[in-house]
Each structure stands twice: as C-alpha cells, then as structure tokens.
Amino acid sequence: MIKNLDYSKFTTLSSNAQKYLKEGYTATAENAYINENGELDSYSYEPAPGYNKVTTLNEKLNRERRVFHMEGYFGRNPGQIADGEYPGW
C-alpha cells in the first residue's frame, strides 16, 4: 500500500512543522507522519545535524579518536564498563 502512494502530493508542512523549522529544528525521520489534512508533521524534532557544535565534536571524537570507535555523541556509561560492554569492540 505504501508503495502506491504518490509522494508528490505531500508537499505542505503543518503549522507545527513550520513553527519548529523557524526555530531551527528538523523533523526526525523515524517520527514523521502525514496528518489528517495531508500535511507533513512529526512527533519529534531535533537540531539539524552539525548545528550543535558540542555534539558534533563529540561524534567526531568518538568516531576518529577512540581505539574502538563508537557511533553517536554519547560516551560509555559506568555500567557498560563494569559489565565489559564496549560498543565498537
């Protein structure tokens, strides 16, 4: 059924999506949906990739500077270290 949708028909943003876009946020792909008016909207929004300098730097350091690189900007938590769980191992 989804294969048969004409995606060219879904071109307008909801007022909620426009509000967040003006504030510099983008819709997350996993939470986007089409509302009852045929407008694109999302249940969650986040800053555009690369916009937040701190998280961008942490992602780069996790990917390039660690022996066992990790995806994302989060570090390892103490529970993972205690349990011997090392993402990227």
N, C-alpha and C positions, 0 to 999 in steps of 0.2 A: 504494500500500500504506500509506503513512504517513497519507494522508487518512482511511483507515478505522479508525485507532486510536482507542480510547475513552480520552481523556486523563484522565477522571475516575477511572480505575483506578490511575493512577500518583500516589499521594498520600503515600507514605512515603519518608523520606530514609535513605540508607545511614548506617552508623555513621561512616564517613569524612566525609560531608557534615555530619552533626551535630557532629562534633568541630570542623571548621572554622567552622561557624556560631557555636558557642560562643566561638570566638576572635575573632569579628567579621568573618570573611571571607564572601564570597558567591561562588557558582559563576559562572564566566564562561559566557555563553550559547553561544559557539562551541565549547566543550569539554564541554558537558553530555551525559550519556548515561543510559540505563537499564541497570542491571546485570542479571546472570543471575537475581537474586531479584525483579526488578521494582521495584527501588528507584532513586530518582533519585540520581545522583552526577555528578562532574565530574573531568576530568583536571587542571584548574587552578582556583585560587581567587584572589580579589583583594579588597582592602578595598572596602566599599560606596562608591559614588560620593558625593563630598562629605565623606567621613570623614577623608581625609588633607588637612589644611589647606594644605600646601605645594603639592601637585599641583593642588588646586582653585584656588588663587590663580594658579598658572602658566597653567592652562587659561583662566581669566578674562582675564588679561593678554594672552595670545596671541590671544584672540578679540576683545577690545574695545580694546586699546591699540595694536595694531600697524596700520600702514597697510595691509599685506597680511596679513589675519588668517589664522591657522593653527588647525587643529583639534588638540587634544591638549595635553599639558603639556611636550612636548619642544621645545627650541629648534632653530634651524638649526645644522647642523654645518659645520665649515670646508670640507669637501669640497663641500657643496651651494653654498656661497657662491662658491668658486673656480670651480665649473662653471656658475655662473649659474642654478642651480635654486632658485627661490623658491616654496615651497608657498603657495598662495593668490593667486598672481600672475595 
